[in-house]
Amino acid sequence: MITRLNILHRSDFAHRLQRVLPWPVLVLTVATLLSAGCGAPAETNEADNTVVTPSPPVAKSLVVRPPPVAAGKTESGNTTADGTSNGATSNEPERSTDSDSAETAPLAPRPVVEFRPLDRRAAEAMGIRILSGKHLELWTDVPSKPEVDELPQMFDQAFPQWCRYLGIDSSKHDDWRVRGFLIEDKELFRTAGLLPRDLPRFINGFARPPELWLYNQSSDYYRRHLLLHEGVHSVMFMLQNSNGPPWYMEGIAELLATHRLKNGQLQVGVLPQNATEVPKLGRIEIIQTDFARQLGRSLAEVLAYDNRAHLQNEAYGWSWGAVAFLDGHPRYQNRFRKLVQQSASGEFNAVLLKLYQGDQQQIALDWLDFVASIDHGYDFRRTWIEYQAGKPLTPERKRAIVQVAADRGWQGSGVQLKQGERYRIAARGEYQIANTTKPWISEPNGVTIRYHNGRPLGLLMGAIIPDESNGGATTAATEQIAVANDDIGTFMKPLEIGLNTTFVAPRTGTLYLRINDSAGELKDNVGNAEVAIVRMAE
């Protein structure tokens, strides 16, 4: 269990979400996490409404001895894993020394885990079918249909992709195998002796190597996702002796279970492009809903999750969000992927904080922008912010002209605004903000036939970021970012500029600008707004 430090003292949402991590003191103690009870989809399964309790840890001196069952055909799939870190901490995206393969983690002693002897004939006589693949034997009472019967083959496709991401040589584990139980009638499985007496109660899924259990789901996608989630836990426990903190173990399992299935080919580790692609998953919606209700989590809060946090479904959304953010952002990706080597050390969070200790301000701002704008199809490359302190306007230089690209997220203007001084911002130009049956053209006032986050699509917006945050690492910058919830001009609550606005700067900082649109729909935008920033006479 992680010891949660009292690092946040204010209940105000903006303070909680925007506050930068106090990296030097956030060194968390990690306890053994060798079993996992996993959470609910967007619509909770009615199969069980009980509480998960910790199970005994698996002995680290044990090896898997698979039962003699026929192996199925393995199909290879695509993978999203790439590269290793060079430790970069600048605005530039991290570069991989080898874009085709992840760095191989040191091999932990492979646990030897005995399969329970089970009466296959008795189970089959009770109506339980046994589906076999190369890496999964699945016992189920769910009626036969393609989406159920193909689950072992989907598991087999996922296995080499998981290994690639985790730095495991899958060819050395060709005989690796787990047994799974997909349950419709819980009492039937209890009667058949397939739910052990010492098995903790769980809500939807549970992994205790070399076995895993999951309740059937009404969504074919989420049933498959849940199986893959427990499969990731099994791989990490059995092949790596992983002992990472709860946010990482659950977040990685969520990341590598989120998948796309097209023409029989499974790809894991994807970012969903739309909600219909991942029915009942709801991880993005959890973050969006909490943010809208002012219940967002700071990155520090997610890292501090203990073993009880995931009794609530929201913790799965935020753990997925933290992993997806660090894994997907060009500034942090390669360093994050090297951390898999630390998942068995018990010092995971301490190593993570050390790796990112030069990025306190940037990572806090990037997380805030991610949480405020997360959407299906989130485009990390286009939303990546280049931080650079601006220069103030002076009596000699009262005006600056900048171009704001419609297909990017927040963009620095190069202009520093001074607290208490009056400014006028005027914008002009036309740009494309969507391309459906025909291009949608907007001016800086936006178009009112469609709104995003309560504002017209295409509206020009601004945010003022304290200059200490643009590369500094001081406590003063931490406090300056923690503006009151009703303040305007932040990533969380942008200043609405449109064609023309005059205002008094609420704080000193660099002005950032963007065109209002979903972070997942920037790629079809074309063109720029020309923006004039004028310091008004005193």
ZIQUI-V332648 format. One record per backbone hydrogen bond with DSSP energy under -1.0 kcal/mol. CO is the residue of the C=O (numbers start at 1). NH is the residue of the N-H. If there is no record, write none. Layout:
BEGIN
co=CO nh=NH
co=CO nh=NH
END
This chain:
BEGIN
co=5 nh=7
co=12 nh=16
co=13 nh=17
co=14 nh=18
co=15 nh=19
co=21 nh=23
co=22 nh=25
co=22 nh=26
co=25 nh=27
co=29 nh=3
co=36 nh=207
co=38 nh=204
co=38 nh=205
co=59 nh=62
co=67 nh=69
co=113 nh=65
co=118 nh=120
co=119 nh=123
co=120 nh=124
co=121 nh=125
co=122 nh=126
co=123 nh=128
co=124 nh=127
co=129 nh=140
co=131 nh=138
co=135 nh=178
co=136 nh=133
co=137 nh=180
co=138 nh=131
co=139 nh=182
co=140 nh=129
co=145 nh=148
co=145 nh=149
co=146 nh=150
co=148 nh=151
co=150 nh=154
co=151 nh=155
co=152 nh=156
co=153 nh=157
co=154 nh=158
co=155 nh=159
co=158 nh=162
co=159 nh=163
co=160 nh=164
co=161 nh=165
co=162 nh=166
co=163 nh=168
co=167 nh=105
co=168 nh=170
co=169 nh=172
co=170 nh=173
co=173 nh=176
co=178 nh=137
co=179 nh=212
co=180 nh=139
co=181 nh=214
co=182 nh=141
co=183 nh=216
co=185 nh=189
co=186 nh=190
co=187 nh=191
co=188 nh=192
co=189 nh=194
co=190 nh=193
co=196 nh=199
co=204 nh=215
co=205 nh=38
co=206 nh=213
co=207 nh=36
co=208 nh=211
co=210 nh=179
co=211 nh=208
co=212 nh=181
co=213 nh=206
co=214 nh=183
co=219 nh=223
co=220 nh=224
co=221 nh=225
co=222 nh=226
co=223 nh=227
co=224 nh=228
co=225 nh=229
co=226 nh=230
co=227 nh=231
co=228 nh=232
co=229 nh=233
co=230 nh=234
co=231 nh=235
co=232 nh=236
co=233 nh=237
co=234 nh=238
co=235 nh=239
co=236 nh=242
co=238 nh=111
co=245 nh=249
co=246 nh=250
co=247 nh=251
co=248 nh=252
co=249 nh=253
co=250 nh=254
co=251 nh=255
co=252 nh=256
co=254 nh=258
co=258 nh=269
co=258 nh=270
co=260 nh=267
co=262 nh=265
co=265 nh=262
co=267 nh=260
co=272 nh=377
co=278 nh=281
co=280 nh=42
co=282 nh=286
co=283 nh=287
co=284 nh=288
co=285 nh=289
co=286 nh=290
co=287 nh=291
co=288 nh=292
co=289 nh=293
co=290 nh=295
co=291 nh=294
co=298 nh=302
co=299 nh=303
co=300 nh=304
co=302 nh=305
co=306 nh=309
co=308 nh=311
co=309 nh=312
co=312 nh=315
co=313 nh=316
co=313 nh=317
co=314 nh=318
co=315 nh=319
co=316 nh=320
co=317 nh=321
co=318 nh=322
co=319 nh=323
co=320 nh=324
co=321 nh=325
co=322 nh=326
co=323 nh=327
co=324 nh=328
co=325 nh=329
co=329 nh=332
co=329 nh=333
co=330 nh=94
co=332 nh=336
co=333 nh=337
co=334 nh=338
co=336 nh=339
co=338 nh=341
co=339 nh=342
co=340 nh=343
co=342 nh=345
co=343 nh=243
co=347 nh=351
co=348 nh=352
co=349 nh=353
co=350 nh=354
co=351 nh=355
co=352 nh=356
co=354 nh=357
co=356 nh=359
co=359 nh=363
co=360 nh=364
co=361 nh=365
co=362 nh=366
co=363 nh=367
co=364 nh=368
co=365 nh=369
co=366 nh=370
co=367 nh=371
co=368 nh=372
co=369 nh=373
co=370 nh=374
co=375 nh=378
co=379 nh=383
co=382 nh=409
co=391 nh=416
co=397 nh=394
co=398 nh=535
co=400 nh=533
co=402 nh=531
co=404 nh=529
co=411 nh=513
co=414 nh=391
co=415 nh=511
co=417 nh=509
co=418 nh=421
co=421 nh=505
co=422 nh=536
co=423 nh=503
co=424 nh=534
co=425 nh=501
co=426 nh=532
co=428 nh=530
co=431 nh=442
co=432 nh=526
co=434 nh=440
co=438 nh=436
co=440 nh=433
co=442 nh=431
co=443 nh=446
co=444 nh=460
co=447 nh=457
co=450 nh=457
co=452 nh=455
co=455 nh=452
co=456 nh=459
co=457 nh=447
co=459 nh=516
co=460 nh=497
co=460 nh=498
co=461 nh=514
co=462 nh=495
co=463 nh=512
co=465 nh=510
co=466 nh=469
co=467 nh=470
co=468 nh=472
co=469 nh=471
co=474 nh=478
co=475 nh=479
co=476 nh=480
co=477 nh=481
co=478 nh=482
co=481 nh=483
co=484 nh=487
co=489 nh=464
co=493 nh=489
co=493 nh=490
co=495 nh=462
co=499 nh=427
co=501 nh=425
co=503 nh=423
co=505 nh=420
co=509 nh=417
co=510 nh=465
co=511 nh=413
co=512 nh=463
co=513 nh=411
co=514 nh=461
co=516 nh=458
co=518 nh=521
co=519 nh=379
co=522 nh=525
co=526 nh=432
co=527 nh=406
co=529 nh=404
co=530 nh=428
co=531 nh=402
co=532 nh=426
co=533 nh=400
co=534 nh=424
END
